[in-house]
């Protein structure tokens, strides 16, 4: 298989789109319920933990240049245990993909096309993601050059239009939440926006200048975290905590308010389309990651052969995973962080300990 590379600048853009895409509209209302006016503190803590997570992943992968996370897993943990762990990674990626697809379908059903059967929405979106997966990460990276500029432009426009609506007093009283509420809020936003950074390390080896890849990842995550912080502060200072708690898509409510007050016809639909394109990037990366896991497990020469069966699995999972948005949110808040933490933190930690125990064996690699 011919290896094609992406530039560090393209990787930077993918990182930003990957993180911001989900937090742009899908900010869990439980986050506001936990920390109230101190929700922004949760974002800051989650952002710093994401940076530490990136540094940890980099320290694990730097000795295995040209290898992605699942390939390193089999090298460190052996053939049998390694493949078992890779299957757990596969489960995580395919479940994450199904969750994202379902959230997209719920959003379209609730906001844009309420009369359309959810099965049709899911099918159409998965078909688009499947095509994106078939074209590969390099094509996705090339398209990010165009889309990122549009996303940045619209984000700036919306931010400027929202400035007159800010009411700083709504952020008060501050620092009244207890440690338990801050912890729950931090765990919630980490799960929705930062704990899945391991998927970005599936394409990490294909950055042309690997020395610049870490810098691109750190800068991208920092920018995305600041954008998320901006959105959360806007929700608090414009909508208020109580209103944000009641909104399934609080940030979209902000955009809709902006369009109505500025008399911009269907402005929120334009923003929704941009968001759908950005979430497409995230879905393709999940899809790609799941395909690479199967490639390692079954020793397939080309992961793309497995994408069509994966699309069928994701379609079925996205339909049965929950009855509605509220049920999905409840399941994600109660069970999601535990599973995600186990896969994205504990397993890499075991891999890192295995590397340290076999340090002499791997010390001369690259």
N, C-alpha and C positions, 0 to 999 in steps of 0.2 A: 504493500500500500504506500503510495507516494505521500510523503509528509509535506504539508504546506503550513506556513507560519503566518501569524498575525503580528502586527507591530505593537509595541508597548502603548502607543497612543490609542490604538483601537481597543486594547485590553482595558485601558483606563475608562473609556466610554462604556464598554460592556459592564464593567463593575458598577458604575454609577446607575446605569439603566436597570441592572439586575436588582439592586437594593431599593432604589427609589420607586420602581414600578409598583411594588406591592404596597408600600407605605403611602404612596401618593393618594390612593382612595380608600384602601382597606386598612384603616386604623381601627382596631377593635374597640368598641364602646366600653368594654370591661376595663380598658386601660384608664379611662377617665373615671370610671366607677371606683377603682382601687385608690389612685393617687390624687384625684380631684385636681386642685390648682397646682399641685406639685408634679403633675405628669411630665413636665419638661425636665425635671430632675432625673426621672427614669430614662429619658432619651440620652441625657449626658452620660449616665452610668453605663447604659447599654452601648453607647458609642465607644467609650474607653475600653470596655470589655471586648468589643469587636476588633479593635486595634491589637490588643493582646492576643486574641485568637488568631489573627493574621500572622503575627510574629511567631506564634507557636507552630502554625502550619508550615511556615517558611523554614523554620529550623528543622522540621521533620523532612521536608522535601529537597532541601538544597544539596544533600549528599547523593541524591538520585536524579541527576539532571536528565531530562527527557522522559521521565516516568511520571504518570499521574498517580493519584492517591490509591486507586485499587491495585495498580501494578506494584506499588511500594508495599502495600498490605501483604500481598502474596510473597514478596521477597523476604519480608521481615518475619512473618508468622508461619511460613511454610505452605505447602500445597493444599493440605486438607483444611486446616484451621483458617488459612488465608481465604480460601474459596467460600467458606461458611461466612466469614466476616464480609466478604464482597457481596454475598447474597443479602446480607443485612443492609449494606449500602444501597443495593438495588431496590430493596423494599422501601427504603427511605425516599429515594429519588422518585420512584413511581407513585408512591403515596402523595408526595409533595406536588407532583405534577397533576394528580387527580384533584387535589384540594384547590390548586390555582385555577384549573379549568372550571371547577364547580363555582368558585367565587366569581369568575368572569360571567358564567351563565346566570347566576343569581343577580348580578349587577345589571346585565342587559335586560333580563326579565323584569326587574323592578323599575328600572329607570328609562330604558329606551323602547323596548318592544314587549310590553306586558301580555300581548295576545299570542305571542309565538311560543309553541311548545318547547320546553326546556331541552328535550331530547334533540331537537333540531339545532338549537344554539350550540349545544355541546359538540354535536357531530361536525358542524361547520368549523368551529374553532379548532378541534382536534385535527381535522383534515389540513388546515393551514399550518398548524404546528408540525404535522407529519411531513409536509412538503419542505418546511424550513429545516427539519432534521435531516432530510435526504440531501439537501444542498450542503449541509455541513457548517461547522463553526467558522471557517474562513469566510464563506459567503455572508454569514450573519455579521461577522466583524466588519466586512466591507460596507454592508448596509447601515451599520451603526454610525459611520462617518456622516451620512446624510441625516438620519433620524435624530441623532443627538443634538445637532444644531437647532432643529425645529423644536425639540423638547425643551432645550435651554431657553430659546426665545419665548415660548409660551409661558414657561415658568416665571420668567422675569416680568412679562406683561401682567400675569395674574397677580404677582406679588405687588407690583406697582399700583394696580387698581384696588387692591385691598387696603393699602396704607391709610386712606381716610376713615376706614371703618374700625381701626384699632382702638380699643378701650383698655388702656394699660391697667386701670384699677381692677379689671376683672381677674387679673392674675393673683390678686390679693384676696384673702390672707395666704401667705406662702409659708412653707416649712412647717405645716401643721400635721402632715401625714406621719404615721408611725413607721418604723423600720419595716414591719411586716408588709404594709401596704406598698411601700416603695419597692420592696423586693418582688412582690407579685406583679406590680406594674412593669418593672424592669424585665422580669422573665417573660412577660407577655409581649412587649415590644421587641425583645431579643428574638423570640421565636418567630414573629411575623416578619422581621426585617434583617436580622444579623446572624442567627444561628445557622443559616443555610449557606454560609460563605464557603463551606467545603466544596460545593458544586463548582465554584469558580476555580478551585484547584484541580478540577478535572481537565480544564483547558490551559492551565498554568504552564505546562511544559511546551506548549505550542506557540508561546510568545517568542518572537525572533530573537530579541535581546533579553535573555533570562535575567541578566543583572539589573535591568530596568523594570522587570516585572513586579518585583516587590514594591518598588517605589510607586508604580502605577496603581497597584492594589491598595496601598496605604492612602495615597492621595484620593483615589476613587471612593474608598470607604468613608474617608473624612468628609468629602464633599457631599456624599449621599446622606451621611449622618446629620450634617448641618442643614440640608434640605428638609429632612424629616423633622428636625427640631423646629425649623421655620413653620412647617405645616401644623405641628402640634400647638405652637404658640399662637398661630393664627386662629385655630379652632377655639382655644381658651379665650383669647382677647376679643374675638368677634362674635362667635356663637355663644360662648359661655360653657361652663362645664356641664350644667344640667341639660342643655340642648344637645351638646355633643354626645352625652350618654345615651340619648334617645335616638340618635341617628345611626342607621346601619352603615352609611357612607358619609361621615362627617365632612371630610375634605371636599367631596363632590358638592355638598350643600353650600360650601363657601364659594365654589366656582359658579354654581347656579345663581347665587345671590349677586355675584359680580356682574354676570351677564344681564340679569334683569334690571339692575340699577343703572347700568351703563347703556341700556337699550340695545345690546348687541344680540341680534336674532340668532337663536340656537347656538349660542356660544358654548354652553355646557356640552352639547353634542360633539362639537369640534374637539373639546378637551377630552371627552370620553373616548373618542376615536384614537387620539394620541395615546391615551392611557392603555387602550387595548393593544396598540402596536407595541408599547413598551412591555406589557405583560407577556406578549408573544415572545419577546427575547428571553424572558425568564423561563417560560415554558419549554422553549427549544433547548435551553441549556440543561434543564432537568431531563428532558427526553434524551438528549445526547449522553448525559451522564449514566442514565439507566441502560442505554444501549451499550456503552463501553463496559459496564459491569457484566452484562451478559456475554460480551465478547471475551472477557477474561475468564469467565466461568466455563464456557463451552468451547473455548479456543477457536472462535470464529475469526476468519480473516478480515471480514468487513462487518462492522456493527450495524450498518445501514440495512442489512438483510433482516434484522430483528425489529426494526422500527414499526412495520405494519402490524405485526402481532401485538406489540406494545401499545399501539394506538387503540386496539380493540380492548385491551386490559384497562387502559386509562378511561376509555368511554364508559365501561361497565362500572368501574370504581367510582367515578364522578357522579353517577346516578344513584348508587346505593349508599354512598358515604354519609348522607344525611337527608332529611326530609325538607329542610329549609335553612335559611341563613342563620337564624337564631340557634338552631340545634347544632349546626356546624361550628359556630362560634363557641358554644358551650363545650363541645368536645375538644376543640383546639386549645381552649384555655385550660381545661382540666387535665387533659392527657397529652396534648401535643408537645409542650415543653419538656416533659420527662423523656419521651421517646427521642425527641430531637437532641436533647442534651446527651443522652446515651450514645447516639450515633456520631454526633459531630464533636464531642469533647472526650468522652470516656474511651471510645475505640481508638481515636488518634493518640490519646495518652498511653494506652496499652502498646500501640505501635512504637511510640517514642521510647518507652521503657525497654521494649524488645531491642530497639536499635542500640540503646546504651549498654545493654547486657552483651550485645554482639559487636561492640564498638571496634575491636581489633579486626574483626572480619570485614567490616564495611568501611573502615577508616581510609582505605586507599581507593575507594570507588570515586571516580571523577576527581 
